[in-house]
């Protein structure tokens, strides 16, 4: 019973840690002047870093393609 209780407590602590949110990111206030990407002053600009062989990349691009269709 002691081993089972210790294991359950350890797994509970791991689950609590894994589900805790991280520190929020802070976006810079100004667009970097040295960037080769241009900022559109009329529309929001999305910068997405992707890996060419990742399934998530293909899925994300497919979502953008569907939403961009007229």
N, C-alpha and C positions, 0 to 999 in steps of 0.2 A: 504494500500500500504506500509506503514511503517513496519507493522508486516511481510509482505511478503518479503520485502527487507532485513530486519534483519535476517529472517530465511534463506534466500538464502545466505547471507553473512556468517552466522554461518556454514551452511552446506559446503560451499566452503572452509572455513578455516579448518574444520574437514577433508575434502577430501585431502586438501593440506598436512596436518600433517600426515595422514595415508599413503600417497604415498611417503613421504620423506624417503630416505634410512637411515638406522641406521649407527652407527660407525662400521668400518670394524674390523673384528677379526684378531688377530695376532697369528699365529702358533708359537710354541716354536722352536728354532733353533735345539735343540737336543732331541732325544727320551728319555723319562724319564727312568732312570736306575732302579727305583723301580717298573716299570710296569710289570705285569704278561704277557702282550702281547709281542710277539716277533716281531721284525722288520726284514723284508726281505730286504736285501741289494741289491737284484737283481731286485725287482719289487716294484711298488708303494704299500703302505699299506693304506687300508681304514678302519677307525674305525667308526662304525655306532651305535649310541645308539637308541634303539627302545623300543616300548611298545608292549608286546605280543598280546594285543587285539585290536590294532589299524589297521584300514583298510590300512592306508598309509604304515605300516610296511610290510604287505603282498604284497602290490603292488610293493614296492621297492625291496623286496627279489625276487619277480617274475621277475623283470627286470634283476637283477643280474644273476638269474638262466638261463634266455634266452641268455644273452650275454656270459656266461661262457660255454655254450654248444659248443661242437666241430663242 
